[in-house]
Amino acid sequence: MDLDPVVVQASISIPLALGFALYSVSRRDRSRLHALAAALVSSLALWIASLLLRRISDSSAIAELCLQLELLSSLVIAPLFVVTMGYFARHAAFDQGRAAALGFSAIFVFFALAFLSNDAHGLVVADRAAALAGEHPAKWAGPLFWAAQFWILVADAIGLALCGWAAWHGRTASERRRPLIVLGAILLPVLAHFAYVGEWLPLDFTLAPGAAGLAVLLFALAIPGHGVLESQPIVRQDLIEHMPEGLVLADAAGTVLDANAAAEAILGRSRDALRGGRLEAIFEALGAGSDGEQLAGRIAGLPLVGARLAGELRTADARTIEVTAGALGSVGSQPAGRFVSLEDRTLQRRNERLLHERQKLESVGVLAAGVAHEINNPLAFVRANLVHLSTLAERVDKLVDLDPAGPDADLSELGSVVEESLEGVVRIARIVNDMLRFSRVPEEAAEAVDPNDVIRAALRLAAFDRNSAVVVEQRLAEGLPSVRGSANRLVQVLLNLLLNANQALAGRPDARVVVESARDGRSVVAQVRDNGPGVPEEHRHRVFDPFFTTRAPGQGTGLGLSIAFDIIREHGGALELGEAPEGGACFTIRLPAA
């Protein structure tokens, strides 16, 4: 039995095509080009399979179906080929927009509808019996079939031209060699197809399936050495698309032409929504108010001579956006236009403000340490004099005891007055020493720290900012084990919690703060709770996030609890937010016992 040449070609080409498609989509670094190549080769495999089944099937129904698939797949191959070559060559018509791809797709839809409705008009297949018998198209094709073949010829020519364009514009030998290999491989099935349709060869069967398989084989062999499945090298579009700054491009009249991914993220709008709109609309998307309107007007008035301007806008959602805009005149074939560059400076400006605040606080700390040191010097004299007075008061008390009704009877209270004064001086000295210790840079070496001493020091420091109406209860357990760490940093944590509680209780007539310490197994627990409004449920999961605060602008940086959380974590413990029995906030510190 003689072998059918088409069957032999198809049996070799179909596995090659499907294997190539599977390889393309299974690559880790697959891109849009790989997906297009897989779709193109799969469509080619479908066309060959339809041609094969129509020749070997005895069922008229299967033959009818295969004829339809053969005609439709040949239509699919043409636009897929052009779009794939457009992306391979990195041509702007395909790499920067979808207009070209949509145009070819629209032509495909027209011919597909014509093929599917052939029974109504017969303009595609005039003699179905001849077509099913495998006769040459000259015996059964209608005018729309030949129109489709002409369109396929044009599409193939465009695809090949794109390949040649890529080779012509290649800057290196590798950039030129890759498109030339692709061009040579693709020419094989294209020439074979039109040689059969145009009856250029004295054969009654097509060589296109075998030529397609040979092209796929050439591609597979050339991938390792020449990377033929890769697109052309990086171009300006890649740089624009991957810029960290948002970029919006417009024509000379201010109509938006394109935008990159960063601009979409900053503006919260897709580039499709931006295209065709006015350049001023991007400032409306930012919600920059009158400042945005003024800046938009200045950009619109820029002369097309390379003018530039820059500014900074505050958006409706409290972001800071740095805007750089310019207008470019026409250069050669490049038309005039305008551009706006957008960069989100919110975090940078916030960090700058925090740095300024930190520098100011450092200055205040240095001043406070200096003031405390200066207070200590006269305080030592006052304390020494009070000690001397207490000695004199004892002598006065003896005189009063000898003669209760004598002239020195009014001096009987002198001893208690001096004792109270001395106690006040001692308290002042303790507070000053706490300030000095707190203002020092903490040492890195860990040491044994008494948790109750830490709590008492924080309470003394917090007394400077405590609302007089706030009642503070201390419930400190005795005999707690030490914890290892920095006393100053732990005081900082407790002080932050106490000051937060004090602010939450402002204006409450029954304000109360409870500070407790206890032992829980191998951990030491310190708890600060209040009967204030508490933390709203929607904010509880964010209270330890940096820069998150519920205070009014200018009243807090949102870093206190975040820093406290990090300090406790560095000490091997945990800082948790709970709910106090009184309904307020309850912060619990757990530290491992030393």
C-alpha positions in Angstrom: 0.0 0.0 0.0 1.4 3.4 -1.0 1.9 5.9 1.8 0.0 9.1 1.6 2.6 11.9 1.6 0.4 14.2 3.6 -0.1 11.6 6.2 3.6 11.0 6.5 4.3 14.7 6.9 1.5 15.1 9.4 2.6 12.2 11.6 6.0 13.8 12.0 5.0 17.4 12.2 2.2 17.1 14.8 4.3 15.7 17.6 7.1 18.2 16.9 4.6 21.1 17.0 2.9 19.9 20.2 6.2 19.3 22.0 7.4 22.8 21.0 4.2 24.3 22.4 4.5 22.4 25.6 8.1 23.5 26.0 7.2 27.1 25.4 4.5 27.3 28.1 6.3 25.2 30.7 9.4 27.5 30.8 10.0 29.2 34.2 10.9 32.5 32.4 7.9 32.3 30.0 6.6 35.6 28.8 3.9 36.9 26.5 6.1 35.9 23.5 6.3 32.3 24.7 2.5 32.2 25.1 2.1 33.6 21.6 4.6 31.1 20.1 2.8 28.2 21.8 -0.6 29.4 20.5 0.8 29.8 17.0 2.4 26.3 16.9 -0.7 24.7 18.5 -2.9 26.3 15.8 -0.5 25.0 13.2 -0.8 21.5 14.7 -4.6 21.8 14.6 -4.5 22.7 10.9 -2.2 19.7 10.1 -4.4 17.4 12.2 -7.5 18.5 10.5 -5.9 18.0 7.1 -4.8 14.5 8.2 -8.1 13.4 9.5 -10.0 14.7 6.5 -7.8 12.5 4.3 -8.0 9.3 6.3 -11.5 9.4 7.8 -14.3 7.4 6.2 -17.0 9.4 8.1 -18.6 12.2 6.1 -19.4 14.0 9.4 -15.8 13.9 10.6 -14.6 15.1 7.2 -17.1 18.0 7.3 -15.8 19.0 10.8 -12.2 18.7 9.7 -12.8 20.9 6.7 -14.3 23.6 8.9 -11.4 23.3 11.4 -8.8 23.3 8.6 -10.3 26.5 7.1 -10.7 28.3 10.5 -7.2 27.3 11.9 -5.6 28.6 8.7 -7.3 31.9 9.5 -6.2 31.8 13.1 -2.5 31.2 12.1 -2.3 34.5 10.1 -3.1 37.1 12.8 -1.2 35.0 15.4 1.8 35.0 13.2 1.8 38.7 12.7 1.3 39.5 16.4 4.0 37.0 17.5 6.4 38.5 15.1 5.4 42.0 16.3 6.3 41.1 19.9 9.4 39.3 18.8 10.7 42.3 16.9 9.6 44.7 19.7 7.8 46.9 17.2 6.1 49.9 18.8 2.8 49.1 17.0 2.6 45.9 19.1 4.8 46.5 22.1 3.1 49.8 23.1 -0.5 49.1 22.3 -3.1 46.7 21.2 -4.4 48.5 18.1 -2.5 46.4 15.5 -3.5 43.1 17.2 -7.1 44.1 17.4 -7.1 45.1 13.8 -5.9 41.7 12.6 -8.3 40.0 15.0 -11.2 41.9 13.5 -10.3 40.7 10.0 -10.1 37.2 11.3 -13.6 37.5 12.8 -15.0 38.6 9.5 -13.6 35.7 7.5 -14.5 33.2 10.3 -18.1 34.3 10.2 -18.0 34.0 6.4 -16.6 30.5 6.6 -19.2 29.4 9.2 -22.1 30.8 7.2 -20.9 29.3 3.9 -24.0 27.1 3.5 -26.1 30.3 3.2 -24.0 31.9 0.4 -21.4 29.4 -0.9 -18.8 32.2 -1.4 -16.1 30.3 0.5 -16.6 26.6 -0.6 -18.5 26.5 -3.9 -18.2 22.8 -4.4 -18.2 21.0 -1.0 -17.9 17.5 -2.5 -14.7 18.4 -4.3 -13.3 20.0 -1.2 -14.1 16.9 0.9 -12.5 14.7 -1.8 -9.2 16.6 -1.3 -9.2 18.2 -4.7 -7.1 21.3 -5.4 -8.8 24.6 -4.2 -9.0 25.8 -7.8 -11.8 23.2 -8.3 -14.0 24.1 -5.3 -13.0 27.5 -3.8 -15.2 30.5 -4.0 -14.2 34.2 -4.1 -14.1 34.7 -0.3 -11.7 31.8 0.0 -9.3 33.5 -2.4 -9.8 36.8 -0.5 -8.9 35.0 2.7 -5.8 33.5 1.0 -4.8 37.0 -0.1 -5.2 38.3 3.4 -3.1 35.4 4.7 -0.5 36.3 2.1 -0.5 39.9 3.3 -0.3 38.8 6.9 2.6 36.5 6.2 4.4 39.3 4.3 3.9 41.7 7.3 5.2 39.1 9.7 8.2 38.4 7.6 8.8 42.1 7.1 8.7 42.6 10.9 11.4 39.8 11.2 13.5 41.6 8.5 13.0 44.9 10.3 14.3 43.4 13.6 17.4 42.1 11.7 18.0 45.4 10.1 17.8 47.3 13.4 20.0 44.9 15.3 23.0 46.5 16.9 25.0 43.4 17.4 25.7 40.2 15.4 23.5 38.3 17.8 20.6 40.7 17.5 20.8 40.4 13.7 21.3 36.6 13.6 18.3 35.7 15.7 15.7 37.3 13.5 17.4 36.0 10.4 17.1 32.4 11.7 13.4 33.0 12.5 12.9 34.5 9.0 14.5 31.5 7.3 12.6 28.9 9.3 9.2 30.6 8.7 9.8 31.0 5.0 9.7 27.2 4.6 6.0 26.6 5.4 4.8 29.9 3.9 6.4 29.2 0.5 5.2 25.6 0.7 1.6 26.6 1.3 1.4 29.2 -1.5 3.4 26.9 -3.8 0.5 24.4 -3.5 -2.3 27.0 -3.6 -0.8 28.7 -6.6 0.1 25.4 -8.3 3.7 26.4 -8.7 4.9 22.8 -8.4 3.9 19.7 -10.3 2.5 18.0 -7.2 -1.1 17.1 -6.3 -0.4 17.4 -2.5 0.8 20.1 -0.2 4.3 20.2 1.3 3.2 22.7 4.0 2.8 20.1 6.9 6.3 18.8 6.4 7.8 22.3 5.9 6.0 23.4 9.2 7.5 20.4 11.0 10.9 21.3 9.7 10.5 24.9 10.8 9.6 23.8 14.3 12.6 21.4 14.3 14.9 24.3 13.3 13.5 26.5 16.1 14.1 23.7 18.6 17.7 23.2 17.5 18.4 27.0 17.5 17.0 27.7 20.9 20.1 26.7 23.0 22.7 28.4 20.9 20.8 31.4 19.6 17.8 32.0 21.9 15.4 32.3 19.0 12.4 32.1 21.3 13.5 35.3 23.0 12.3 38.7 22.0 14.7 41.5 20.8 16.8 43.2 23.5 15.6 45.9 25.9 14.1 49.0 24.3 12.8 52.3 25.6 9.4 50.9 26.3 10.9 48.5 28.8 12.7 51.3 30.6 9.5 53.4 30.8 7.4 50.5 32.0 9.8 49.4 34.8 10.6 52.9 36.0 9.9 53.3 39.7 8.4 56.8 39.0 5.0 57.1 37.4 5.1 58.5 33.9 2.1 59.9 31.9 2.6 60.8 28.2 0.4 63.2 26.3 0.3 64.9 22.9 0.9 68.6 22.4 -2.8 69.3 23.1 -2.7 67.6 26.4 -4.5 64.3 25.5 -3.1 61.4 27.5 -1.5 58.8 25.2 0.0 56.3 27.6 1.1 55.7 31.2 3.3 53.1 32.9 2.6 50.7 35.7 3.9 53.0 38.4 1.6 55.8 37.3 -1.3 53.3 37.5 -0.4 52.5 41.1 0.0 56.2 42.1 -3.2 57.4 40.4 -5.3 54.4 41.2 -6.5 54.2 37.6 -5.7 51.9 34.7 -3.8 53.2 31.7 -6.9 52.3 29.5 -9.0 54.6 31.7 -6.3 57.4 31.4 -5.8 57.1 27.6 -7.8 59.7 25.7 -8.5 61.8 28.7 -7.1 65.2 29.5 -3.7 65.6 31.3 -5.5 67.6 33.9 -7.5 64.6 34.9 -4.6 62.9 36.6 -4.6 65.7 39.2 -8.3 65.1 39.8 -7.4 61.4 40.4 -4.9 62.5 43.0 -7.5 64.7 44.7 -5.0 67.6 45.0 -7.6 70.3 45.1 -6.8 73.8 44.0 -3.0 73.2 44.1 -3.5 70.4 41.5 -5.6 72.7 39.3 -3.0 75.4 39.4 -0.2 73.0 38.6 -2.3 71.5 35.7 -2.8 75.0 34.3 0.9 75.7 34.4 1.7 72.4 32.7 -0.8 73.1 29.9 0.8 76.5 29.4 4.4 75.2 29.0 5.8 76.1 25.6 6.8 73.2 23.4 10.5 74.1 23.5 11.8 71.7 26.2 10.3 73.6 29.1 10.3 72.0 32.6 8.6 72.6 35.9 8.4 70.8 39.3 6.2 70.9 42.3 4.9 68.9 45.2 1.2 68.1 45.9 -0.6 66.9 49.0 -3.3 64.4 48.0 -6.7 63.7 49.5 -5.4 60.6 51.2 -2.5 62.5 52.8 0.2 61.4 50.4 3.0 63.6 49.2 3.5 63.4 45.4 6.5 65.0 43.7 5.5 66.2 40.2 7.9 66.9 37.4 6.4 68.0 34.1 7.8 69.0 30.7 6.9 69.8 27.1 9.0 68.7 24.2 9.0 70.0 20.7 9.0 67.8 17.6 12.3 66.2 16.7 12.6 64.7 13.3 9.7 62.2 13.0 8.9 62.4 16.7 5.9 64.7 17.4 5.7 67.3 20.1 4.2 66.3 23.4 4.0 66.6 27.1 4.9 64.4 30.0 4.3 64.3 33.8 6.5 62.3 36.1 5.0 61.3 39.5 7.0 60.0 42.5 5.4 59.1 45.9 7.5 60.9 48.5 5.2 60.2 51.4 7.5 57.9 53.3 10.5 60.0 52.6 8.9 63.3 53.8 7.5 61.4 56.9 11.0 60.1 57.7 12.4 63.6 57.3 9.8 65.0 59.7 10.6 62.2 62.2 14.3 62.8 61.9 13.7 66.5 62.6 11.6 65.6 65.6 14.2 63.1 66.8 16.9 65.7 66.5 14.7 68.2 68.5 14.0 65.5 71.2 17.7 64.7 71.4 18.4 68.4 72.0 15.7 68.5 74.6 17.2 65.4 76.2 20.7 67.0 76.4 19.2 70.2 77.8 17.2 68.2 80.4 20.3 66.3 81.4 22.2 69.6 81.8 19.3 71.1 83.8 19.1 68.0 86.0 22.9 68.2 86.6 22.6 71.9 87.5 19.7 71.2 89.9 21.7 68.5 91.7 24.4 71.0 92.7 22.3 73.5 94.7 20.1 70.6 95.8 23.0 69.1 97.6 23.4 72.3 99.6 19.7 72.5 100.4 19.8 68.9 101.6 22.9 69.5 103.7 21.3 72.5 105.3 18.0 70.7 106.0 20.0 67.9 107.7 21.7 70.5 109.9 18.3 72.1 110.6 16.9 68.7 111.6 19.7 68.5 114.2 18.8 71.9 115.5 15.1 70.9 115.5 16.0 68.0 117.8 17.6 70.5 120.3 14.5 72.7 120.0 12.3 69.8 120.7 14.2 69.1 123.9 13.9 72.7 125.0 10.1 72.6 124.3 9.9 69.4 126.4 11.5 71.1 129.4 9.2 74.1 129.2 6.1 73.4 127.2 4.6 76.8 128.0 7.8 78.7 127.3 8.5 81.2 124.5 9.8 78.4 122.2 6.5 76.5 122.3 5.6 77.5 118.7 8.8 75.8 117.5 7.5 72.4 118.3 6.4 71.9 114.7 9.9 72.8 113.4 11.0 69.1 113.4 8.1 67.9 111.3 8.5 70.8 108.8 12.1 70.1 108.3 11.5 66.3 108.0 8.8 66.9 105.3 11.1 69.3 103.5 14.0 66.8 103.6 11.7 64.1 102.2 10.7 66.5 99.4 14.3 67.2 98.6 15.1 63.4 98.5 12.2 62.9 96.1 13.4 65.7 93.9 16.9 64.2 93.9 15.5 60.8 93.0 13.5 62.2 90.1 16.5 64.2 88.8 18.6 61.0 88.9 15.9 59.1 87.0 16.0 61.8 84.3 19.7 61.7 84.1 19.7 57.9 83.8 16.9 58.0 81.2 18.7 60.6 79.1 21.9 58.5 78.8 22.5 56.3 75.7 21.6 52.8 76.9 24.5 50.3 77.2 24.3 47.2 75.0 25.4 44.8 77.7 22.4 43.2 79.4 22.2 43.2 83.2 20.0 41.9 85.9 17.0 44.3 86.3 14.4 44.4 89.1 11.0 44.7 87.3 9.5 46.6 90.2 12.3 49.2 90.1 11.6 49.7 86.4 7.9 50.3 87.1 8.6 52.7 90.0 11.1 54.7 87.9 8.5 55.0 85.0 5.8 56.1 87.4 8.1 58.8 88.8 8.9 60.1 85.3 5.2 59.9 84.2 4.2 62.0 87.1 5.4 65.1 85.2 2.7 64.6 82.6 0.0 63.0 84.7 -3.5 64.4 84.9 -4.1 65.4 88.5 -7.5 63.7 88.3 -6.0 60.3 87.5 -5.7 57.9 90.3 -2.8 55.5 90.0 -2.9 52.2 91.8 0.3 50.1 92.3 -0.1 46.4 92.8 3.5 45.2 92.7 4.2 41.6 93.8 7.1 41.2 96.2 10.0 38.8 95.6 9.9 38.9 91.8 12.9 37.4 90.0 15.1 39.7 87.9 15.0 40.0 84.2 18.0 40.5 81.9 18.1 43.6 79.7 18.5 47.3 79.7 16.7 49.1 82.6 16.6 52.4 80.6 14.9 50.8 77.6 12.4 48.9 79.8 11.6 52.2 81.6 11.0 53.7 78.1 8.4 51.0 77.4 6.5 51.5 80.7 6.7 55.3 80.4 5.2 55.1 76.9 2.3 52.9 78.1 1.7 55.2 81.1 1.7 58.4 79.0 -0.7 56.8 76.5 -3.1 55.8 79.3 -2.8 59.4 80.8 -3.8 60.9 77.4 -6.7 58.4 76.9 -8.1 59.4 80.3 -8.0 63.2 79.8 -11.2 64.8 81.0 -12.7 61.7 82.6 -13.9 62.3 86.2 -13.2 58.7 87.4 -9.9 58.2 85.6 -7.8 55.4 87.0 -4.7 53.6 86.0 -3.7 50.3 87.5 -0.1 49.0 87.3 0.6 45.4 88.4 3.5 43.1 88.4 3.4 39.3 89.0 5.1 36.1 88.3 3.6 33.6 85.8 5.7 30.4 85.7 9.1 31.3 84.3 7.9 34.7 83.2 7.6 38.1 84.9 4.4 39.9 83.9 3.8 43.7 84.1 0.4 45.1 83.2 -0.8 48.7 82.6 -4.5 49.1 82.3 -6.9 52.0 82.4 -10.7 52.6 82.4 -10.6 54.8 79.4 -12.4 54.4 76.1 -10.2 51.5 75.0 -8.9 50.7 71.5 -11.6 50.3 68.8 -11.9 46.8 67.4 -11.0 47.9 63.8 -7.7 49.4 65.1 -6.6 46.6 67.5 -4.6 44.7 64.9 -2.7 47.8 63.9 -1.7 49.5 67.2 1.9 48.1 67.0 2.4 49.1 63.3 4.9 51.9 62.7 3.4 55.3 62.0 -0.2 54.2 63.0 -1.9 56.6 65.4 -5.4 57.6 66.3 -4.3 60.9 67.6 -4.9 64.2 65.8 -2.2 65.5 63.4 0.8 66.9 65.3 0.0 65.0 68.5 1.8 61.8 67.9 4.1 60.1 65.4 2.6 56.6 65.7 6.0 55.2 66.7 5.8 54.8 70.5 4.0 51.4 70.6 6.0 50.1 67.7 9.3 50.9 69.4 8.0 49.5 72.7 7.0 46.3 70.9 10.5 46.0 69.4 12.2 46.6 72.7 10.3 43.9 74.5 10.8 41.5 71.6 14.6 42.2 71.8 14.4 41.3 75.4 12.9 37.9 74.5 9.4 38.8 75.6 6.1 39.9 74.3 3.9 43.0 74.4 0.2 42.3 74.0 -3.0 44.4 73.9 -6.0 43.1 75.8 -9.1 44.6 77.3 -9.3 45.8 80.9 -12.2 44.7 83.1 -13.2 48.3 83.4 -13.6 48.5 79.6 -10.4 50.4 78.8 -7.1 49.3 77.3 -4.8 46.7 79.0 -1.2 46.3 77.8 0.6 43.2 79.1 4.4 42.8 79.1 5.8 39.3 79.5 9.6 38.9 80.0 11.5 35.7 80.8 12.9 35.5 84.3 16.6 35.6 84.6 
